[in-house]
Amino acid sequence: RLAAAICAWLAPRASGCSSNDLAALCFSLARSGAAGAAHANLFRALGPEILARLRNGELGAKDSASLIFSFWQAGALEESEEGHDLVRALAVALQSSPETLNGQDLALVVPCLSPVQGIPPELIELLAARAARLAATLSPRQLARLAIGFGETRAKSDVAWESFRREALARASAFSAPDLLRVLAGFDAAGVNHAALQHPFWALVAEKQAKYLAEELLALLQLWPRLPARLKRERETLPGELMKHLRGRLEKGVRGSGWQAPPELGAELLAWLPESRKLQASGRLDSRLLRAVLVQLPRQLQSSSPAISQQLLTSLTMTDSEILSKARMELLQQEALQQALGSGLKDMLAKVVRPPSTLPGDPESAVTAAFSCAALGFDGKPMQELLRALLQHFTNGEVCPVQVAKLCWACAEVRVSKKEALSLTAQLAAMDAKADAQLGEKKASDPVSWLRLAWSSLAMGGSDDEVQALLSSVASVAGEELLPHLSPADVRPTQQLAWHSQHSLGQSAGRWSEAVLSIGAQLPRAASKNIPGVPPQTEAEQTLSGLLQHMRVPHVLASPSAVPGGIYRIPVWFPEPGAVLELDVSSDRLASGAVGGLTSLRRRQLTSAGLRVHTFDPAMLRSTSRLQQLKAVAEAVAKSCPEATAWLNSAEASASLVEYQKTAGSPAKERDR
């Protein structure tokens, strides 16, 4: 309250303060940790006053350095072009007399310069030269701040870096755990050879690893891949230990005790997690670490800025297939995550839809959010309302193929507004690439968008002529050019499209289709690979096979051969009657429990391949007796397998009915319940 009162008092009186007093007051208020409207208003009001004093030559280098740090510490530079303009103006005063700055001035101001574009390289080199002359007088904390500051600004002064290296080695044991990281990160960011520094400093990191915060542990793990091979061998257990501490801190936050990961850290963690496989002996993601990150998503989505929210969604859906799969399952299990996504889409709808018009003011960000939410399987009411508003916008306005592709893809996956979405795909399919050279170039340069449009049309029941037209300019795209651009959310739909192209469109199938199909069928992550010569199988598939064998039903387990081209791995295939048994798993479902567009198209393609599709809920295998399991499986496949029908008419099946009546009561009571 005192800091807020001082801010409110000072704002209208700033012009009466001397430059030294003004800089001192700003420094004190910034370091006080005060926040709120009065604090923000003060630093906003000080900008014009400081610029006026700079024009009059009233501010020297020391006051300018102090003011840059104060505005940075107060958060006045974040996403503020006015704040960056102020720093660039103050930098001119710094450049005029850098020799007046002492070690503390440099340690405060240099780390604040890296986020600001347009800082003259000459100023960085002048400050580095000044820091080199003062190196022997710097404390470990000052050395660390200068190392990270000059590293992030890419300072090229060999003299300065050699001075920092020498002084850091001489006082290595005096560095705190965070300052060890700052020194290592600074040298790494600058690209300076610091092999002599790495061994003693990483030894100290290993000693102090339990003291690091989650953000610092992540930074250390991000540095690890760039270390020399010899150092990695010497410290081969350190990455695992750091990841264990990181996981522990996140899990502590999940339990609601103390610190919780901020949204920015969540976004950075999700972006880094795919790379973490290289730090694991198994080459797999740490499932507990991923779970700890995902559980905190609802709070992070609700408290983050729109930009960070989109980073979170993009990292969930566009970087790694395993993360996407786990996130979809988390959405089904976490009502809080569904509410957080719904709340975010409601806010976006309120911002982009301007009554009484229904034209979105910012359709690009809204479409990107809708695409990400669809990839996660979110089909709540806010999602449906946003999709309808966006469809109306593009129907009434200019059609942008990239945005319409994401929008129609989202509609196809969550299975809403089919008619309106097909109208847009038909409109784009009707455009003649030969008559519109610019459109033809767009198709060739952005094949993923046109593949999304073609899959959307296919999934929503569009004609083969429409699908073929949408693929016309993509046919010449080579597979090796396409595959790196496919996100995890695009791989399976593009395989479905490639299979349809080859089996229904004939010669119109593009060069890309072979490469996409060569990826093969998706293997369930729970599948066991321990039996040589046997296809990987899940525990549920093995249990089903045992039950079918008991009923003497011929079948093939976990086969990619049921469908030509091996696009689908079929849990249970019955070759003689031409039928398959699909497991109704959670990853096939949307948040509402409905089947998603990807799954619906898969079952349509199985049917078009001449197979009869049966579905079975694997949850039946966990909560019932063996007799009840046999009955449930037999009923699921009886229409295609006479052996199952025969078992249902057997005495053993009658015994299962008696057992059911004993455990669950009579059929009438069961209906009442």
Order of alpha helices (4+ residues) and beta strands (2+ residues): alpha-alpha-alpha-alpha-alpha-alpha-alpha-alpha-alpha-alpha-alpha-alpha-alpha-alpha-alpha-alpha-alpha-alpha-alpha-alpha-alpha-alpha-alpha-alpha-alpha-alpha-alpha-alpha-alpha-alpha-alpha-beta-beta-beta-alpha-beta-alpha-alpha-alpha-alpha
